[in-house]
Amino acid sequence: MLYIQQSLAEDEKLIHVAKFHWMYDVLAVINLIFFIGLAVGVMVLALIVEPMLFGGDKAQNLGFFEQLKGLHPGVLIVSCFVFLMGLLKFAQLMIVKATTEIAVTNNRLSYKRGLVARYVGEINVDRIEGVNVLQGILGRMFGYGRVMVRGTGVGDILLPPIEQPIRFRKAIEVARKKNKDGSDGS
């Protein structure tokens, strides 16, 4: 169950739940591929530089994997460390995606993130001054962007890249209108 569903008041209704765009996953995979390439690059560079520094033609008779086995343990440790850095960055991005919730109800905008520690930012919709949609060229082409919400006395809240940011902005406007209509009738 989502945090926002657990924290709904009796008269509160969920209007829209934002989701991360698939480009966020692509960014995580590109990060992983980059670090794997960097780790392989370290080993290949060591294979090229080692004969120049220490001489010897014995490496020419060996296959690629045999040459890798003959590398200095320090090179292999550095290469493994670079690979682990990429793996950790990938895991971090996926954990952020899995533990972040962004939702609009008829009363508030809620932004929750965190796996073990929970960080929740909420703004009442009647306290929202403005909503800006930030989309670059790729964002326009693939339908994702960031949303910046300005609240009175709160400052700016910049949300992570989400799919359909225009729809999210419209959901905030719908919530503001419902909130305004509901408070006028009382």
N, C-alpha and C positions, 0 to 999 in steps of 0.2 A: 504494500500500500504506500502511496506517495505521502511525503510529509505534509503536503498541502491538504490532502484528503483527511489526514488525521487531525489537522488543526482547524478545520472549517467550523465556524460558528453555526448555530441552528438556522438562521435566516440567510446564510451565505451560500452562494452557488458558484461553482467552478465555471468560468467562461472559456478559458483557453490555456492549454499547457504547451509550452514551447519545447521543441526537440532540437538536438544538435543536428546539423546538416551532415550528409555523408562526406563532405569535403574535410571535415574534422578527422574522420577516420583515414582519409587519404593522406592528410598531413602527418598523422601518427605513423603510417606505413612508410612514407617517404623518409621520415626521421630514422626509422629502423633500417631501411635500405642504405641510407647514407652512412650510418655507423658501421654496418656490416661491410660496406665498400671501403670505409676507412680502415677497418681492421685488416681486411685482405690487402689493402694498399700498403700497410705497415709491413706485412710479411713479404710481399713482393719486392718492396723497396729494400728490405733487408737481404733478400736473395740477390738483388742486383749489386748492392753496395758491398756485401761481405767478400766476394771474390776480389774486388778492387782493393779493399783494405788489407786483406790477409793473403791474397794471391791464391794460387792453386787452380788446377783444372779438373779436379775430381768431380765437381758439381756437374760438368757437362755430360758425364756418363750416367748420371742418376736421373730418374723421373722427377716430376714436379713434387709429388707427395714425399718422395724420399728426401728431396732437398729440404722440404718443410720440416721433416723429422730431424734433420741435421742443424736446424737453426739454433742460435743461442737461446737458452731458456728465458732470458730477459725480454727478448723480442716477442716470444710467445705469450709471456705474461702481459706485456703492454698491449698486444693484439687482443687478448682475452678481456683485458680491462676496457678497451675501447668498445668491444662488442657488448659487454655488460652495461656500459653507459647507455648505449643505444636501446638495449632491452629495458632498462629502467625508465628511460624517457618515454618509450612506447607504453609501458605499464602505467606511468604517471598520467599520460594523456587519456588512456582508456578508463582509469579510475576516476579522473575528473569528469569524464563524460557520464559514467555510470552513477555518480553520486551527486550530480547537479540537477536541481529541479527549478524550473522557472515557470510560474503560473500567474494567471490573472483571475481574480474572483470579482464579484460585483462590489466588493468593499476594498480590496487591496491587491497590490502586486507583490508577489513573494519570490525571493531568489535565495535558494538554499544550496549550499555546497559543503562537502566534507564527508569523509568516510568514518573516521573515528570521532574527531572533533566536528561539531556541527556549527556552521556559520550561517545565520539566517538574516537576510535583509528584507524588510517589508516597508512598503509605503502605502498609506491609504490613498485610494484613487482620487479623493477630493484634494489631496495635497500635491498632486502631480502638476507641475507647471507646464512641462513640455516633453515631447518625445521626439528624438531624432533617430533616423535610420541611416546607418553608415554602410554603404555598399560600394565596393570597388568594381572594377570591370568584371572580374571572375564572379563576384557575388551577384551581379546583375545577370550574367549569363547562366549561372547555375542555381539561382534562387536562394541565396543565403546572404546574411549580413549580421551586423551587430546593431543593437538598439541601445541608445543612451537615454536614460530617463532622468529628467531634472525635477527634483522635488523641492518644495518650500522648506528651507531650513535644513535640508538633508544633503544637498549637493547633488552631484551627478553619480548615477549608477550605470556603469558600462557593462552590459551583459555579454557573455561569450557569443561566438558565431552561432546563429540559429537558422533553421530553415523558415522560409516565408516571413521575413521580418515586417513586411508591410501588413500582413494579416495579424501579426502580434500587436502592432501599433493600433490597428483598427479595433482589436479586442480591448485594448486599454481605453479607447474612445467610447466603445459600447459600455464598458464598466463605468466610466465617468458619467455617461448619460443616464444609465440605470440608477446610479447612486444619487445623482442630482434629482431625478424624477421621484425616487423613493423618499428622499429627505424633504421635498416640497410638499408631499401629500400628508405628512405627519402634522 
